[in-house]
């Protein structure tokens, strides 16, 4: 179990980070900027300036496969210091610098779009909600609901997919009134009117039923429509992530505490393992979601992130002169340390929740 989880999280990290670094790599190459090294994985020092890795030189670029499979990196000539070579990053125009740095974020979006388009063609499971049990003497029993009934619609409107949360919220909203359920029982479809209780034992619920998801089919999109469907899903998820992030920072600044739970590497590992246990398509969907999440976070104007570097380019453009490399390096390093401490804090809480 642990070995499988480790392999899954390594695969997820590589699918997120390596394409991101490839974005920087291809953009730099496109503009004629010298790329000194492209590495998959992170170097493991073994003493005296030596690292445990496989390496191969092609042209001016060294390609390496490193011992720690926790991402990747790209070393671009003149990125960390001011160089006067015309092929160095530091000598590029404002627009080229922005495009090279933003290319990683763009690549994350492209990867997510490709996965969502593939899944639209491959097929997306459609879910309804199945009644697992009905308590004796409950409102559900009194109107004839049975274990094994599948809820395929609410308020007299057929709706698939339908998830457990929607049904629970619907029942809660209808307490003291009437709730209309469209039920599939074998080959028959029925409309049953229930009366959720206002007052009830907490463990019984307003209707006295336990429910769970049930797969009722696969929705597939033709190959020529899949790219459009992938675009729609990518856009919807990006809007969801951006609005969620805005809400997160809004509540953080107004209340001083982070809303909900922030999940780190350990939490992601658990979700990835559970997704893989359901099916490879679920894992791919998680990777696409995380790829867009990485893109949104990375473009934030915070030093040590791609968005922070772009912010520095904008400041340089406005001032009309570059920020000294050693100053920008110090600022980025400080914020990188803060991000590492934040990641350690999140990881601690991930482990605490698991325990």
Backbone torsions as a table, in degrees:
resi	resn	phi	psi	omega
1	UNK	NA	-47.6	-179.3
2	UNK	-65.5	-42.5	-179.9
3	UNK	-62.0	-41.9	179.4
4	UNK	-64.0	-42.6	179.2
5	UNK	-61.9	-42.7	179.2
6	UNK	-61.0	-45.0	179.4
7	UNK	-62.3	-40.7	-178.9
8	UNK	-65.2	-45.9	-177.3
9	UNK	-68.0	-34.2	175.8
10	UNK	-63.3	-44.6	179.2
11	UNK	-61.5	-42.1	180.0
12	UNK	-63.8	-45.1	179.9
13	UNK	-60.4	-45.2	-179.3
14	UNK	-64.1	-38.9	179.6
15	UNK	-69.1	-21.7	179.1
16	UNK	-90.5	-46.6	-170.2
17	UNK	-85.4	-43.7	-175.6
18	UNK	-61.1	-46.6	175.7
19	UNK	-60.9	-35.4	177.5
20	UNK	-59.2	-47.5	179.6
21	UNK	-68.5	-32.7	176.1
22	UNK	-62.5	-33.0	176.8
23	UNK	-59.9	-49.2	176.7
24	UNK	-60.0	-42.6	-177.2
25	UNK	-60.4	-52.4	-177.1
26	UNK	-66.1	-38.1	179.8
27	UNK	-65.8	-42.7	178.8
28	UNK	-62.6	-45.5	178.6
29	UNK	-60.8	-40.6	-177.9
30	UNK	-61.1	-34.8	-178.0
31	UNK	-95.1	8.5	176.0
32	UNK	77.0	16.5	177.9
33	UNK	-81.8	138.0	-177.1
34	UNK	-72.6	128.1	175.5
35	UNK	-106.7	116.8	-176.2
36	UNK	-80.3	-35.9	-178.3
37	UNK	-154.6	140.4	169.3
38	UNK	-123.8	121.1	-175.5
39	UNK	-122.6	138.6	170.3
40	UNK	-101.9	127.1	-172.0
41	UNK	84.3	174.3	-179.3
42	UNK	-112.8	145.0	-176.9
43	UNK	-64.0	142.1	174.6
44	UNK	-113.9	107.3	-177.5
45	UNK	-65.1	138.4	176.4
46	UNK	-125.7	19.8	173.0
47	UNK	103.9	146.7	174.4
48	UNK	54.9	42.5	177.3
49	UNK	71.6	14.1	-179.9
50	UNK	-104.2	150.4	-178.5
51	UNK	-131.2	150.5	177.2
52	UNK	-84.0	103.3	-176.7
53	UNK	-166.2	164.0	169.9
54	UNK	-103.7	139.2	-177.6
55	UNK	-140.6	151.3	178.5
56	UNK	-149.9	130.7	-179.9
57	UNK	-94.1	124.7	172.3
58	UNK	-124.0	111.4	-176.7
59	UNK	63.7	-131.1	-177.4
60	UNK	-89.6	-4.9	-174.6
61	UNK	-107.0	134.1	174.9
62	UNK	-94.1	125.2	178.4
63	UNK	-105.0	128.2	-175.5
64	UNK	-129.3	145.7	171.8
65	UNK	-115.0	109.9	-169.0
66	UNK	-99.7	162.2	-169.0
67	UNK	-70.7	-32.3	-178.0
68	UNK	-93.9	105.7	-174.0
69	UNK	-80.7	58.7	-174.5
70	UNK	-120.1	40.9	176.5
71	UNK	127.9	-137.9	-178.1
72	UNK	-172.6	177.3	-179.4
73	UNK	-159.7	162.7	175.0
74	UNK	-137.0	130.5	177.2
75	UNK	-103.9	112.2	-178.5
76	UNK	-103.7	130.1	-177.4
77	UNK	-58.1	126.2	177.2
78	UNK	79.9	14.2	-179.1
79	UNK	-80.3	-33.1	-175.1
80	UNK	-98.2	-10.2	-179.1
81	UNK	-150.1	157.5	-179.9
82	UNK	-73.9	119.9	178.6
83	UNK	-121.5	151.7	-178.8
84	UNK	-103.1	10.2	175.9
85	UNK	-77.9	131.6	-178.4
86	UNK	-62.3	-18.0	179.3
87	UNK	-95.6	7.0	178.7
88	UNK	-85.3	155.0	178.8
89	UNK	-62.2	-39.3	-175.7
90	UNK	-64.4	-20.7	-178.3
91	UNK	-95.3	3.5	-178.4
92	UNK	-80.4	160.4	178.8
93	UNK	-69.9	165.5	179.4
94	UNK	-54.8	-48.7	-176.1
95	UNK	-64.8	-38.4	-179.8
96	UNK	-68.4	-40.7	177.4
97	UNK	-60.0	-46.2	-179.3
98	UNK	-61.3	-43.9	-178.4
99	UNK	-66.4	-39.9	179.2
100	UNK	-63.8	-43.5	-179.3
101	UNK	-71.9	-40.7	-178.0
102	UNK	-74.1	-15.7	-176.1
103	UNK	-61.7	-29.8	177.7
104	UNK	-64.9	-45.4	178.0
105	UNK	-63.1	-43.6	179.0
106	UNK	-59.8	-41.6	-179.6
107	UNK	-64.3	-37.2	176.7
108	UNK	-61.9	-39.5	178.0
109	UNK	-67.3	-41.7	179.7
110	UNK	-62.3	-43.2	179.5
111	UNK	-61.4	-45.8	179.3
112	UNK	-61.9	-43.5	178.3
113	UNK	-60.2	-42.9	178.6
114	UNK	-62.1	-41.8	179.8
115	UNK	-66.5	-46.3	-179.7
116	UNK	-63.0	-37.5	178.2
117	UNK	-66.3	-43.3	177.7
118	UNK	-61.2	-43.8	-178.1
119	UNK	-67.6	-31.7	176.5
120	UNK	-63.1	-39.1	177.4
121	UNK	-75.9	-41.7	-177.9
122	UNK	-64.7	-36.9	179.2
123	UNK	123.6	137.2	177.8
124	UNK	-115.1	123.8	178.7
125	UNK	-59.9	139.3	176.3
126	UNK	-107.4	132.4	-173.8
127	UNK	-118.1	143.6	166.5
128	UNK	-117.2	-172.2	-178.8
129	UNK	-119.9	126.0	-178.5
130	UNK	-101.8	138.2	174.3
131	UNK	-81.0	116.6	-177.2
132	UNK	-84.1	-36.2	179.6
133	UNK	-155.2	154.6	178.2
134	UNK	-126.8	125.3	-178.4
135	UNK	-76.6	138.8	176.9
136	UNK	-60.0	136.9	178.3
137	UNK	77.4	5.8	-178.5
138	UNK	-84.1	163.4	175.0
139	UNK	-56.9	-33.7	179.5
140	UNK	-64.1	-43.6	-179.8
141	UNK	-65.9	-37.3	-176.4
142	UNK	-65.5	-25.3	-180.0
143	UNK	-102.8	4.3	172.6
144	UNK	94.3	12.2	174.3
145	UNK	-70.1	143.6	-176.6
146	UNK	-129.8	156.8	171.6
147	UNK	-63.4	134.0	-177.3
148	UNK	100.1	-15.9	173.7
149	UNK	-64.0	142.0	179.3
150	UNK	-112.0	122.2	178.4
151	UNK	-82.4	116.1	-177.8
152	UNK	-114.9	2.6	179.1
153	UNK	-169.0	159.3	179.6
154	UNK	-131.4	149.9	179.0
155	UNK	58.1	31.1	178.4
156	UNK	76.8	7.4	-178.6
157	UNK	-113.8	122.8	178.1
158	UNK	-69.1	132.0	-176.6
159	UNK	-146.7	111.8	173.2
160	UNK	-134.4	132.4	5.8
161	UNK	-74.9	155.4	178.8
162	UNK	-137.7	132.2	-178.0
163	UNK	-114.1	167.7	-175.4
164	UNK	-59.9	-41.4	-178.9
165	UNK	-60.5	-39.5	178.9
166	UNK	-62.6	-43.5	-179.1
167	UNK	-66.5	-42.3	179.3
168	UNK	-62.6	-43.1	179.3
169	UNK	-65.6	-39.8	179.8
170	UNK	-61.9	-46.5	-179.9
171	UNK	-62.9	-41.8	179.6
172	UNK	-61.9	-39.2	-179.7
173	UNK	-69.3	-24.7	-175.2
174	UNK	-97.8	9.7	179.9
175	UNK	-56.8	131.0	-178.9
176	UNK	82.9	-1.8	179.6
177	UNK	-127.1	-148.9	-179.1
178	UNK	-112.6	137.2	176.9
179	UNK	-119.7	127.7	-177.6
180	UNK	-102.5	118.9	179.7
181	UNK	-113.0	131.8	169.1
182	UNK	-93.7	121.3	-172.0
183	UNK	-115.7	137.1	170.9
184	UNK	-106.2	118.3	-179.5
185	UNK	-125.3	100.5	-173.1
186	UNK	66.7	-122.2	177.6
187	UNK	-95.2	-4.6	-176.3
188	UNK	-93.5	148.8	173.5
189	UNK	-118.8	128.8	-175.7
190	UNK	-127.7	150.1	169.0
191	UNK	-109.4	119.8	-176.7
192	UNK	-119.7	132.1	179.9
193	UNK	-100.2	118.8	178.7
194	UNK	-108.1	166.3	-178.6
195	UNK	-128.9	86.1	-179.5
196	UNK	-58.8	135.1	-177.2
197	UNK	-76.1	144.0	172.8
198	UNK	-74.8	-43.9	-179.4
199	UNK	-113.2	126.3	-176.6
200	UNK	-159.5	155.7	173.7
201	UNK	-59.4	137.7	-174.7
202	UNK	-56.0	-39.3	-175.6
203	UNK	-76.7	-10.2	-177.8
204	UNK	-95.2	-30.6	-176.3
205	UNK	81.8	166.8	-174.8
206	UNK	-67.3	-33.0	-179.2
207	UNK	-100.6	-16.1	-179.0
208	UNK	77.5	36.1	178.8
209	UNK	-128.7	154.8	166.8
210	UNK	-112.1	139.2	-174.2
211	UNK	-131.6	160.4	178.0
212	UNK	-156.0	165.0	-179.0
213	UNK	-72.7	148.3	176.4
214	UNK	-139.7	124.8	178.6
215	UNK	-73.4	127.0	-176.7
216	UNK	-116.6	3.4	178.2
217	UNK	160.4	177.0	178.5
218	UNK	-121.2	127.4	176.2
219	UNK	-98.4	121.0	-179.8
220	UNK	-117.6	147.6	178.6
221	UNK	-112.2	140.9	178.1
222	UNK	-60.0	153.8	-173.4
223	UNK	-59.3	-33.6	-177.0
224	UNK	-81.3	-17.0	176.3
225	UNK	-96.8	-15.8	-177.5
226	UNK	-57.5	-42.7	178.9
227	UNK	-59.7	-36.8	178.3
228	UNK	-68.8	-41.0	178.8
229	UNK	-65.2	-39.7	176.9
230	UNK	-61.5	-37.9	178.6
231	UNK	-65.3	-41.5	179.7
232	UNK	-62.3	-45.8	-178.3
233	UNK	-66.4	-42.5	179.2
234	UNK	-59.7	-45.2	178.6
235	UNK	-61.9	-45.3	-178.3
236	UNK	-62.0	-43.1	-179.2
237	UNK	-68.0	-39.7	177.9
238	UNK	-61.2	-44.2	178.3
239	UNK	-61.7	-43.5	178.9
240	UNK	-60.2	-45.1	-178.5
241	UNK	-67.5	-42.7	-178.6
242	UNK	-65.8	-46.6	179.1
243	UNK	-64.6	-37.5	177.6
244	UNK	-64.8	-39.2	179.8
245	UNK	-68.3	-40.3	177.1
246	UNK	-61.3	-44.5	179.0
247	UNK	-63.7	-38.3	179.5
248	UNK	-59.7	-51.6	-178.7
249	UNK	-68.8	-33.9	178.4
250	UNK	-61.4	-49.4	-179.5
251	UNK	-70.0	-33.2	179.2
252	UNK	-62.5	-43.4	-178.4
253	UNK	-77.8	-31.4	-177.6
254	UNK	-81.0	-37.1	-174.9
255	UNK	-108.8	-18.0	-179.1
256	UNK	82.3	3.7	178.4
257	UNK	-133.7	149.5	-178.4
258	UNK	-78.8	129.9	178.4
259	UNK	-72.1	141.3	176.6
260	UNK	69.1	-159.3	-178.1
261	UNK	-113.5	130.3	174.6
262	UNK	-90.7	124.2	-176.3
263	UNK	-101.6	133.5	179.4
264	UNK	-106.6	-161.1	-176.3
265	UNK	-57.2	-41.0	-179.2
266	UNK	-66.7	-43.3	178.0
267	UNK	-62.6	-40.5	177.8
268	UNK	-64.3	-38.4	179.0
269	UNK	-60.6	-42.3	179.1
270	UNK	-63.9	-46.2	179.6
271	UNK	-63.8	-40.4	179.8
272	UNK	-62.9	-42.9	178.9
273	UNK	-62.9	-43.5	179.8
274	UNK	-65.6	-39.4	179.0
275	UNK	-63.6	-42.8	-180.0
276	UNK	-65.3	-34.6	-180.0
277	UNK	-66.6	-26.5	177.3
278	UNK	-81.0	-40.2	-179.4
279	UNK	167.2	152.5	-178.0
280	UNK	-62.6	-29.7	179.2
281	UNK	-66.5	-32.3	177.2
282	UNK	-69.1	-39.4	177.8
283	UNK	-64.4	-42.2	178.3
284	UNK	-62.7	-38.9	178.2
285	UNK	-64.1	-38.8	176.4
286	UNK	-64.0	-42.7	179.3
287	UNK	-61.2	-43.2	179.4
288	UNK	-62.7	-42.9	178.7
289	UNK	-63.0	-46.0	-179.6
290	UNK	-65.8	-34.3	179.2
291	UNK	-64.0	-42.2	176.8
292	UNK	-68.8	-36.9	177.9
293	UNK	-62.9	-41.6	177.3
294	UNK	-62.6	-40.8	179.4
295	UNK	-62.6	-45.4	-178.0
296	UNK	-65.2	-44.6	-178.9
297	UNK	-67.7	-41.4	-175.8
298	UNK	-67.6	-23.7	-177.9
299	UNK	-89.0	-1.3	176.7
300	UNK	-63.4	142.5	-178.1
301	UNK	-77.0	58.9	-179.9
302	UNK	-116.2	127.4	177.4
303	UNK	-51.5	146.9	-176.3
304	UNK	86.8	-16.1	173.9
305	UNK	-102.8	163.7	179.3
306	UNK	-58.1	-40.3	178.9
307	UNK	-63.2	-33.5	177.3
308	UNK	-67.5	-38.3	177.9
309	UNK	-66.7	-39.5	177.3
310	UNK	-64.2	-38.2	177.1
311	UNK	-59.1	-40.7	178.1
312	UNK	-63.5	-39.1	177.9
313	UNK	-62.5	-39.1	179.5
314	UNK	-65.9	-42.3	178.1
315	UNK	-60.9	-42.9	177.8
316	UNK	-61.9	-40.0	-179.6
317	UNK	-64.5	-42.4	-179.7
318	UNK	-68.2	-42.6	-178.7
319	UNK	-72.7	-26.7	-179.1
320	UNK	84.7	8.3	176.9
321	UNK	-150.9	151.8	-176.6
322	UNK	-72.2	150.8	171.5
323	UNK	-77.5	130.4	179.8
324	UNK	-51.5	134.9	-174.3
325	UNK	-57.2	-38.5	-176.9
326	UNK	-68.6	-31.2	178.4
327	UNK	-70.9	-48.4	178.9
328	UNK	-62.0	-35.6	179.7
329	UNK	-64.8	-41.0	178.5
330	UNK	-63.7	-45.2	-179.0
331	UNK	-62.3	-47.4	179.5
332	UNK	-62.5	-38.8	-179.1
333	UNK	-65.3	-41.4	179.1
334	UNK	-62.5	-46.3	-179.8
335	UNK	-68.4	-31.3	175.9
336	UNK	-63.6	-42.1	176.8
337	UNK	-62.1	-41.5	177.6
338	UNK	-62.0	-41.0	177.9
339	UNK	-64.6	-38.4	178.4
340	UNK	-64.6	-43.4	177.7
341	UNK	-63.0	-40.6	177.6
342	UNK	-62.3	-41.7	178.9
343	UNK	-63.8	-39.6	177.1
344	UNK	-64.0	-40.0	178.6
345	UNK	-63.7	-44.5	178.8
346	UNK	-63.6	-42.2	179.3
347	UNK	-61.6	-40.9	177.5
348	UNK	-58.4	-44.9	-179.4
349	UNK	-69.2	-34.3	174.9
350	UNK	-57.9	-48.1	-177.9
351	UNK	-66.5	-40.3	179.1
352	UNK	-61.1	-40.4	178.5
353	UNK	-65.4	-39.0	178.9
354	UNK	-64.5	-42.4	179.6
355	UNK	-65.3	NA	NA
